[in-house]
Amino acid sequence: MTNDPKNPGSGDERDPLEEMLGRLFGGQGPDPEEIRRAMEQMGGPGGGAMPGFDPSQMDPAMMQQMMAQFQAMMNPAASGQSGPVNWDLAKNAARQAVAGTDPSVGSFARREVDEALRLAELWLDGATDTEQSGLIGEAISRAEWVEATMDSWRRMTEPVATSLSRAMSAAIEQQLSRQMPEEMAGMLGGLEGLKPMLQNMGGTMFGLQLGTAVGEIGKDVLSGTDIGFPLAGHTLSMLPVNIEEFGDELSVPDDQLRIYLALREVARMRLFLHSPWLERDLFAAIEQYAAGIRLDTEGIESAAANVDPMDPESMQQVFDGRSFIAEPDATQRAALEQLELLLALVEGWVDVVVAEAAAPLDHAAALRETMNRRRASGGPAEHAFAALVGLELRPRRLHAASDLWAEITKTHGKQYREEVWRHPERQPTAEDLVDPTGYAGRREEQDRTTDSLDDELRRLLDGGFGDAPQEK
């Protein structure tokens, strides 16, 4: 038995570089010794273009991760990639991000969540005229949350993800074409042989980073609608492990925290079911904003210069703490303002309704303050997501919206308040957040104007038909 000098003690095991090239090129790849010599001539084991890369010293898990990424880039269809972004890789990265601290949900935790959600439905009956959701609640793990919400994350981020992935791939291809020595390019069959990988590298990197960002949010989110959207569709869900960790920072009994969070989850879902247009308009505002995003091409080219295609860690870090999104234009700002207004109106309504429904809880006031502060400021995971795709999902004017709904409730009652949500044209505006007491008067004036226009149109049509020739 002989030991491989590049992998001491390995016996007859293959050289890691030989194995990597064999898997990449199907056994028809270049001689690993020639590749190694060329890399050493470029500045050490990894060369100047690939600093520090030495397969013989690589951790087996890291090697496996790198191979998976390479195979995804070389054969995107096999890895589920049908466009510029590798969404399957994003989902896997999200699941990996939550895997270490994600215990399965036990029967006791499931029963606690089920009871809290059922109680929340009953308590909300006295605080809102919206109908019960009719949904069966469930306790879910972080991984189950990732599975349930990934389609929504894709819907929200696809426009910017596509643009950014293509721009990054083009920048990397341009950078590598300038840096790769002719000798190595020849051994690899020229850049043409690497084009499939280079064209998909941006999508791979973005998929990894987006998945990691979603996974980090999955460690913080408390329920299915916690960020203000029905990300998991029309379901009621809560995450016991996250609620437990969140509760460790509070001086509140576990059962009261669980009931309060259940009230917020059920209230939001009742609202989305009560107002089908609301979910549509929220996603439309996001899509309108994302479709107009412009990229910082200089920043992308600068980042591409630091990408080592052979180093998974450098590929994952390229987006860390950086935003390649240019300042929004007027159209984008209008879409963003509409999104922030809708989010604030939803959270303000939830705040007012839950405050009334939670009256039996001793710690309701403290929990209300804590949740509003948490929702308005966001956490590190939300900020990382915002930097990545240029989109913040926070209700900046939550307190003003809460004051508006409280004023409407006091002046006109719950039935009037809930009727406001029936039609998008009756939605409060930014002006109403500044002057809550004037909302009803402005809507009445708007209704009179609309009725007047309808009457004039009806008279015009009646007159036109009256002048038409009569059949004999």
C-alpha positions in Angstrom: 0.0 0.0 0.0 1.4 3.4 -0.9 0.5 6.8 0.6 -0.3 9.7 -1.7 2.2 12.5 -1.0 -0.4 15.1 -1.5 -2.7 13.4 1.0 -0.6 11.6 3.7 -2.0 8.5 5.3 -4.7 8.2 2.7 -3.6 4.9 1.4 -5.0 4.3 -2.1 -7.4 7.2 -1.9 -7.4 9.5 -4.8 -5.8 12.9 -4.8 -8.5 15.5 -3.9 -7.6 17.7 -6.9 -7.8 14.7 -9.2 -11.2 13.7 -7.7 -12.5 17.2 -8.1 -11.4 17.5 -11.7 -12.7 14.1 -12.5 -16.2 14.9 -11.1 -16.3 18.2 -12.9 -15.1 16.9 -16.3 -16.4 13.4 -16.2 -13.0 11.7 -16.2 -11.9 13.6 -19.3 -10.4 16.6 -17.4 -6.9 18.0 -17.5 -3.9 16.4 -15.6 -4.2 17.5 -11.9 -0.4 17.7 -11.7 -0.3 20.2 -14.5 -3.1 22.2 -12.9 -1.2 22.2 -9.5 2.0 23.3 -11.1 0.2 26.1 -12.9 -1.5 27.2 -9.7 1.8 27.2 -7.9 3.4 29.4 -10.6 0.6 31.8 -10.1 1.6 32.4 -6.5 1.5 29.5 -4.1 -0.8 26.4 -3.7 -3.8 28.4 -4.7 -2.1 30.8 -7.1 -2.6 34.6 -7.3 -6.1 34.2 -8.7 -7.1 31.6 -6.2 -5.3 32.5 -2.9 -4.9 29.8 -0.4 -6.6 27.0 -2.4 -5.1 23.6 -1.8 -7.5 20.7 -2.2 -5.2 18.3 -0.2 -5.6 20.5 2.9 -9.4 21.0 2.5 -11.8 19.8 5.0 -13.9 16.9 3.5 -17.2 18.7 4.3 -15.9 21.9 2.6 -14.8 19.8 -0.4 -18.3 18.3 -0.6 -19.9 21.7 -0.4 -17.6 23.1 -3.1 -18.4 20.2 -5.4 -22.1 20.7 -4.9 -21.7 24.3 -5.9 -19.6 23.5 -8.9 -22.0 20.9 -10.1 -24.9 23.4 -9.7 -23.0 25.9 -11.8 -21.9 23.5 -14.4 -25.3 21.7 -14.7 -28.0 24.1 -13.5 -30.9 22.1 -14.9 -29.9 19.1 -12.8 -29.9 21.2 -9.7 -33.4 22.6 -10.3 -32.2 25.9 -11.8 -34.5 27.0 -14.6 -33.3 30.7 -14.7 -30.5 32.9 -13.6 -31.1 32.2 -9.9 -30.7 28.7 -8.3 -33.7 28.7 -6.0 -33.3 25.1 -4.9 -29.8 26.1 -3.7 -31.4 29.0 -1.9 -33.9 26.7 -0.1 -31.1 24.3 0.9 -29.0 27.2 2.2 -31.9 28.4 4.2 -32.5 25.0 5.7 -28.8 24.6 6.5 -28.8 28.0 8.2 -31.6 26.8 10.6 -30.5 23.2 11.0 -28.2 23.4 13.9 -30.7 24.7 16.4 -34.0 23.4 15.1 -35.5 20.6 17.2 -38.6 18.8 15.9 -41.8 20.0 17.4 -43.0 17.7 20.2 -46.6 16.7 20.9 -46.8 18.9 24.0 -45.7 22.0 22.1 -48.2 21.3 19.4 -51.0 21.1 21.9 -49.9 24.3 23.5 -50.0 26.2 20.2 -53.3 24.6 19.2 -54.9 25.7 22.4 -53.5 29.2 22.2 -54.7 29.7 18.6 -58.2 28.4 19.4 -58.4 30.7 22.4 -57.3 33.6 20.3 -60.2 33.0 17.8 -62.6 33.2 20.7 -61.1 36.3 22.3 -61.0 38.1 19.0 -64.7 37.6 18.4 -65.3 40.4 21.0 -62.7 42.7 19.5 -63.4 42.6 15.8 -66.3 42.1 13.4 -64.2 40.0 11.1 -65.2 36.3 10.9 -63.3 33.5 12.4 -60.6 32.1 10.1 -61.9 28.6 10.2 -58.3 27.4 9.9 -56.6 24.7 12.0 -53.4 26.1 13.6 -50.2 24.2 13.8 -46.8 24.4 15.5 -43.9 24.2 13.0 -40.2 24.0 13.1 -37.8 26.5 11.5 -37.2 24.1 8.6 -40.9 23.7 8.0 -41.2 27.5 8.0 -38.5 27.6 5.3 -40.4 25.1 3.2 -43.7 26.8 3.6 -42.5 30.3 2.8 -39.8 29.9 0.2 -42.2 30.4 -2.8 -43.2 33.8 -1.3 -39.6 34.8 -0.8 -39.0 33.9 -4.5 -42.0 36.0 -5.6 -40.8 39.0 -3.6 -37.1 38.9 -4.7 -37.1 37.4 -8.2 -36.9 40.6 -10.2 -33.8 41.9 -8.3 -32.4 38.5 -7.9 -32.5 37.9 -11.7 -30.9 41.3 -12.5 -28.2 41.0 -9.8 -27.3 37.4 -10.7 -26.8 38.2 -14.4 -24.8 41.3 -13.6 -22.5 39.4 -11.2 -22.0 36.5 -13.6 -21.0 38.9 -16.4 -18.6 40.7 -14.1 -17.0 37.5 -12.9 -16.6 36.2 -16.5 -15.0 39.5 -17.6 -12.7 39.5 -14.5 -11.6 35.9 -15.0 -10.9 36.4 -18.8 -8.5 39.1 -17.8 -6.8 37.2 -15.0 -6.5 33.6 -16.1 -3.1 32.7 -17.5 -3.2 31.3 -21.1 -1.5 28.0 -19.9 -4.3 27.3 -17.4 -7.0 28.4 -19.8 -5.6 26.0 -22.4 -5.6 23.1 -19.9 -9.3 23.8 -19.0 -10.3 23.9 -22.7 -10.4 27.7 -22.8 -13.0 30.0 -21.3 -15.6 28.6 -23.6 -15.5 25.4 -21.6 -16.1 27.3 -18.4 -19.0 29.5 -19.8 -21.8 27.3 -18.3 -20.2 27.7 -14.9 -19.4 31.4 -15.2 -22.9 32.2 -16.5 -24.5 30.6 -13.5 -22.0 31.7 -10.9 -23.9 34.9 -10.0 -27.1 32.9 -9.5 -25.4 30.4 -7.3 -23.8 33.1 -5.2 -27.1 35.0 -4.9 -29.0 31.8 -4.1 -26.6 31.0 -1.3 -26.7 34.4 0.2 -30.5 34.8 -0.1 -31.1 31.4 1.4 -28.8 32.2 4.3 -30.6 35.5 4.9 -34.0 33.8 4.8 -32.6 31.2 7.2 -31.5 33.9 9.6 -35.0 35.4 9.5 -36.3 31.9 10.2 -34.4 31.9 13.5 -36.3 35.1 14.6 -39.8 34.8 13.1 -42.5 33.9 15.7 -45.4 33.0 13.5 -46.5 32.6 9.9 -47.5 36.2 9.4 -44.9 37.8 11.7 -43.4 40.1 9.1 -46.8 41.3 7.9 -47.4 39.0 5.0 -49.1 35.7 4.7 -45.8 34.1 3.6 -47.0 30.6 4.1 -50.4 31.1 2.5 -53.6 31.0 4.4 -52.4 29.0 7.4 -52.1 29.7 11.1 -48.7 28.7 12.4 -46.4 29.5 15.2 -42.7 28.5 15.9 -42.3 27.2 19.5 -38.5 27.2 19.5 -38.3 30.8 18.5 -41.1 31.8 20.9 -39.2 30.1 23.7 -36.0 31.9 22.9 -37.8 35.3 22.5 -39.5 34.7 25.9 -36.2 34.1 27.6 -35.5 37.8 27.2 -38.8 38.9 28.7 -40.2 38.8 32.3 -43.6 37.4 31.1 -45.2 34.0 31.8 -44.8 31.6 28.8 -48.5 31.0 28.5 -49.3 34.8 28.3 -46.7 35.4 25.7 -48.0 32.4 23.6 -51.6 33.6 23.8 -50.6 37.2 22.9 -48.6 36.0 19.8 -51.5 33.8 18.9 -53.9 36.8 19.0 -51.6 38.7 16.6 -51.3 35.7 14.2 -55.0 35.1 14.1 -55.9 38.8 13.8 -53.7 39.2 10.8 -55.0 36.1 9.1 -58.6 37.2 9.7 -57.8 40.5 8.1 -56.3 38.9 5.0 -59.3 36.6 4.6 -61.7 39.6 5.2 -59.9 41.7 2.6 -58.8 39.5 -0.3 -57.4 42.5 -2.2 -54.9 43.3 0.6 -52.6 40.4 -0.1 -52.7 41.2 -3.8 -51.8 44.8 -3.3 -49.0 44.1 -0.9 -47.3 41.8 -3.3 -48.0 44.1 -6.2 -46.3 47.0 -4.4 -43.2 44.8 -3.8 -43.1 43.6 -7.4 -43.5 47.2 -8.7 -40.7 48.3 -6.5 -38.4 45.4 -7.3 -39.0 45.6 -11.1 -37.5 49.1 -11.2 -34.4 48.4 -9.0 -31.2 49.7 -10.6 -27.8 48.1 -9.8 -24.5 49.6 -8.7 -22.4 48.2 -11.5 -19.2 49.6 -10.2 -19.7 47.9 -6.9 -20.5 44.6 -8.6 -17.4 44.7 -10.7 -15.3 45.6 -7.6 -16.8 42.6 -5.7 -16.3 40.3 -8.6 -12.6 41.0 -8.5 -12.4 39.3 -5.0 -14.4 36.2 -6.0 -12.4 32.9 -6.1 -14.4 30.4 -8.1 -12.6 27.6 -6.2 -13.4 28.9 -2.8 -17.0 28.5 -1.5 -16.4 30.8 1.4 -15.4 33.7 -0.8 -18.5 33.1 -2.9 -20.7 33.3 0.1 -19.1 36.4 1.5 -19.3 38.5 -1.6 -22.7 39.9 -0.6 -22.1 40.1 3.1 -22.7 43.5 4.5 -22.9 45.0 1.0 -25.7 46.3 -1.1 -25.5 46.5 -4.8 -28.8 48.4 -5.1 -28.7 52.0 -6.4 -30.8 54.7 -4.9 -34.5 54.3 -5.8 -36.0 56.7 -8.4 -39.3 58.5 -8.0 -41.4 55.6 -9.2 -39.7 53.2 -6.8 -40.1 55.6 -3.9 -43.8 55.9 -4.6 -44.2 52.1 -4.6 -42.1 51.8 -1.4 -44.3 54.5 0.3 -47.4 52.5 -0.7 -45.9 49.3 0.7 -44.9 51.0 3.9 -48.4 52.5 4.2 -50.1 49.2 3.7 -47.8 47.4 6.2 -48.4 50.2 8.8 -52.2 50.0 8.3 -52.2 46.3 8.8 -49.9 46.4 11.9 -51.8 49.4 13.3 -55.1 47.6 13.0 -53.7 44.4 14.5 -52.3 46.5 17.4 -55.7 48.1 18.2 -57.7 44.9 17.9 -55.3 42.7 19.9 -55.0 45.4 22.6 -58.7 45.0 23.2 -58.8 41.2 22.9 -55.8 40.7 25.2 -57.3 42.6 28.1 -57.6 39.5 30.3 -53.7 39.1 30.2 -51.9 40.8 33.1 -48.9 41.5 30.9 -50.8 42.7 27.8 -49.6 46.3 28.0 -45.9 45.3 28.3 -46.2 42.8 25.5 -47.9 45.4 23.3 -45.0 47.8 23.7 -42.4 45.1 23.2 -44.0 43.8 20.0 -44.6 47.2 18.5 -41.0 48.2 19.2 -39.7 44.9 17.7 -41.9 45.2 14.6 -41.1 48.8 13.9 -37.3 48.5 14.3 -36.7 45.1 12.8 -33.8 42.8 13.7 -30.3 42.0 12.2 -31.7 39.3 10.0 -34.3 41.7 8.4 -31.6 44.3 7.9 -29.4 41.8 6.1 -32.3 40.9 3.9 -32.9 44.6 3.2 -29.3 45.1 2.2 -29.3 42.1 -0.1 -32.5 42.9 -2.1 -33.0 46.6 -1.3 -36.3 46.0 0.4 -37.3 46.7 3.9 -40.5 45.1 5.2 -41.1 47.4 8.2 -44.2 49.5 9.0 -42.3 52.8 9.7 -45.5 54.6 10.7 -47.0 51.9 12.9 -47.8 54.3 15.8 -49.6 56.8 13.6 -51.6 54.0 12.0 -52.5 52.6 15.4 -53.8 56.1 16.4 -55.8 56.3 13.2 -57.6 52.9 13.8 -58.2 53.8 17.5 -59.8 57.1 16.4 -62.0 55.4 13.8 -63.1 52.8 16.4 -63.9 55.4 19.0 -65.8 57.6 16.6 -67.6 55.2 14.3 -67.3 51.7 15.9 -65.9 48.3 14.9 -68.3 47.6 12.1 -67.4 50.8 10.3 -63.7 50.1 10.9 -63.9 46.7 9.4 -66.0 48.0 6.4 -63.0 50.3 5.6 -61.1 47.1 4.7 -63.7 45.9 2.3 -62.7 48.1 -0.6 -59.2 49.3 -1.5 -60.5 52.7 -2.5 -61.6 53.4 1.0 -58.1 52.8 2.5 -56.6 55.5 4.6 -53.9 57.6 3.0 -50.7 59.2 4.3 -52.7 62.3 4.9 -55.1 60.3 7.2 -52.1 59.2 9.3 -51.3 62.8 9.9 -54.9 63.9 10.6 -56.8 60.8 11.9 -59.9 62.8 13.0 -60.5 64.0 9.4 -60.6 60.5 7.8 -64.4 60.1 7.9 -65.0 63.6 6.5 -62.6 63.1 3.7 -64.2 59.7 2.8 -67.7 61.2 2.8 -66.5 64.1 0.5 -64.9 61.5 -1.8 -68.2 59.5 -1.8 -70.2 62.6 -2.7 -67.8 63.4 -5.5 -68.0 59.8 -6.8 -71.9 59.8 -6.6 -72.0 63.1 -8.4 -69.9 61.8 -11.2 -72.0 58.7 -11.4 -75.2 60.8 -11.6 -73.8 62.9 -14.4 -72.6 59.9 -16.4 -76.0 58.2 -15.9 -77.8 61.4 -17.2 -75.5 61.5 -20.1 -76.1 57.9 -21.0 -79.9 58.3 -20.6 -79.9 61.4 -22.8 -77.8 59.6 -25.5 -80.1 56.6 -25.5 -83.1 59.0 -25.6 -81.9 60.6 -28.8 -81.5 57.2 -30.5 -83.9 56.4 -33.4 -87.0 54.5 -32.3 -87.7 51.2 -34.0 -91.1 51.0 -35.7 
